[in-house]
């Protein structure tokens, strides 16, 4: 396993209360970074307290990324606390009910787009304002294998994840000359609370999904964290605007 030394650097992770966000926060902390962990509500506080007790420099922030003022305060609080912002993993997102395009309500559409796409844009907006002042930084946005394909009944979710890839590519070429690298990670079916709730809610079992994956298993949150840290590290210093699938081969077939 590759190890990194991010001592003296600062990472901000949204959706850090569980799943891929929590795994990434732990990985950054283990690599020596100071970590701002953000999530909706107060659930992220316990995870941050556990990392603090283990000797890491961690800040818990309650933030709804669909609300612009909360996002601005989240980024400002991170910089005010740690003095800078080097890395960001814009991971927070939601799933939608399985429903056809014509039956989806405006409220359902706006909810998914407001978090999955507008929320990522808001995070980028305020993260980039700080990063360009210091002339450096690396951002990873969380899209999905759904950013490459179509799935019946998930029009709002799928379009939001396609949008994240387009936003990532556009911002990447805008900010590369300013010393900031922006990429996206595109998880497949990862064993997270959101995925397990989605699968059981649709009446499937895990074995149904595993049969679709060439590697023969669900992904682990830590495998997404490994990809995020690599995209933030100097080992990927020539990569911008890339949408990296981490999917066990789902997109190959």
N, C-alpha and C positions, 0 to 999 in steps of 0.2 A: 504494500500500500504506500502511495506517495504521501510524504509528510511536507507540510509547509510551515514557514515561520512568518507569521503576520504580526509579530510583536511591534507595538507602537502604532498600529493601524486600527481603523475603526470600520465595523460592518453594521449595516442596518438591514434587518430581515422583517418583512411583513408576513402575517399568517404564521407567526413563530410559536404559537401556543401548542401546536401538535404537528404530527406528520412530517412532511418534507421541510417545513420552516423550522421546526424544533430541531430536527436532525442537523440542518445547516447551521443553526445558531450554535449548537454544541460543537460542531466541527470547527467553526471559526474560533470559538473560545479555546478549544484544545490547541489550536495553532497559534495562540497567543494574542489574538485580536481582542479589542474591547468591542462588545456587542450590544447594540440596541435591539431589543426584541419587541415587536409590535404585534398586537392582535386586537380584535374587537372584544370589549368587555374586560373583565379582570382576570380571566383564566391564565393569561401569560405570566402573571406575577409569581405563581408557584414554581413554574419552570425556571424563571429568572432567579428566584431565591435559592433553588437547588444548585444552580451554576455558581452563584455568588458564594455559597457555602463551600463549594469545591475550590474556591480561590480565584475564580475568574472575575473579570471586570464586566458587569452586565447591567443593563438598564431596561426595565420593563415599561412599556408605553401602551396605554389603551388608545386605540385609534380605529375609526371606521374610515377606510380609505375611499369610500364614496363621498365623503364630506371634505371639501377642499380646505377649510380652515383647520380641521383636525390633522390633515396631512401636512400642512405647512408647519403647524406646531410640533408634530412628530419629528420632522427633519430638523427644525430649529433646536428642539430639546436635545436631540442626539449631538449636534455640533456644540451646543452650549455646555453639555456635560463632558464630552470627550475631546473637544477642540478641533475636530476635523471630521471628514467623511471620505473614506477610501473605497468602500465596497457597498453595494446594495443588491439584495435579492428581493425583487418585487414579486412575492410568491402568493399573497392572499388572493383567494378566489372562491367562487361558489359554483355548484352544479344547479341545473334546472330540472323540473319534473319532465318526464318523457311525455311530450305532447306535440301534436302536429303544428305546423307553422300557422295554419288558419285558425287554430283553436287557442293559441297562446295569447294571453292578455297583454295589454300594453304595460301593465304593472309588472308582470313576470319578465317581459322583455327588458324593461328599464332597470329592473333589479340586477339581472345578470350582466347587462352591459355596463351598468354603473359601477360595479365592483371589478369585473374581469378586464374591462378595457379602459373605461374612463378612470378607474382607480389606479391602474398601472400608469396611465398618462399623468395623473396628478402626482404620483410618487416620483416619476421621472422628472417632471417639471421642477420640483423643489430640490430634489437631489442634485440635479445638474446645475442649478444655480450656485450651490456651494462648491461642487467639484470644479467648475470652470474657474472659480476664484483662486483655487489652489493649483489649477493646471494639471490635474491628474484624477484618475478614478476608474473604476470598473463596475458596470452594472449588468446584472443578469435578470431578465424578465422571465416570468414563468408562463409559457404557452402550454402546449399539450400536443400529443399526436393528433388530437382533434384540430390542430391548426393546419394540418395537411390534408385531412380527409373529410368526408361527410358522413354523418350518422343520422338516420331517420329519427325524428322525434326530439332532436337536440339542437334545433336551429339557432336558438339564442346563444347557447354555450359554444357551439362550433364556430359561429360567426365572430364571437368575441375572441376566441383563441386564434383564428385567422388574423383578426385585427391586431393582436399583440405582436405577431410576427411582422406585419407591415409597419407598425409603429417602431419596432426594434430596428428594422433595416433603415428606416428613414432617419431616426435619431442617431444611428451609428455613423452614417456618412456626414451628418451635421457636426458631430462632436469629436470625431477622430482627429481633425486638425487641432483640437483644443486639448489633446492628451487624454481623452476619455474613451474607453472602449465599452461598447454596448453589444451584448449578445442575448440570446434567449435559450432556455433549456425547455425541451418538449418531452415531459414524462409520458410513459405509457401507463399501464395499469399498475399502480403502486399501492402497496398495502398501507393505506392510511384510513383514519376514521371516516373521512368523506367518501372514499371509494367503497368501503365496506357498507356504509349506509345506503349508497346508491345501488349497489348490487342486490342487497337484501330487500330494499324497497321495491325493486322491479321484479322480485320473485325469482331471481337467479341464485345460484350458489357459486362459490369460488371455483369449483371444478369446471363450470361452464366457461368461465373466462380464461382459466389456465389452458384449456384446449386450444384457444386461439393464439397463444403465445409460443413462438418457435422455441424459446429457451425453456419452456415448460414450467414456469413459475411466475408469481407476481414479483414486481420489483420491490426493493426495500427503500425506505426513505433515505437511508445512508448512501445509497447509490446515486440518488439525485444530489445529495450534499457533496459527494465527491466530484460530480460534474461541475457544480457551481463553483467550488473552490478552485478547480482547475481553470475555469473560464475567468476567474478573478486574478489568477496568479500570473507571474511573468512567463510561465511555461506556455501560455497561449497568447503571447504578446503581439502576434501578427494576425489575430482573429478579431474581426468586427462584423457585426450584422449577421452573424451565423445563428441559425435555429437548429440546435443540437438535439436529435432524438435520443432518448434513453428509454428504450421501450421493449427490450428483450426480443426484438425482431419483428414487432407488429407491422411496421411499415415496409418490411421487406417482402411480405407475402401479398 
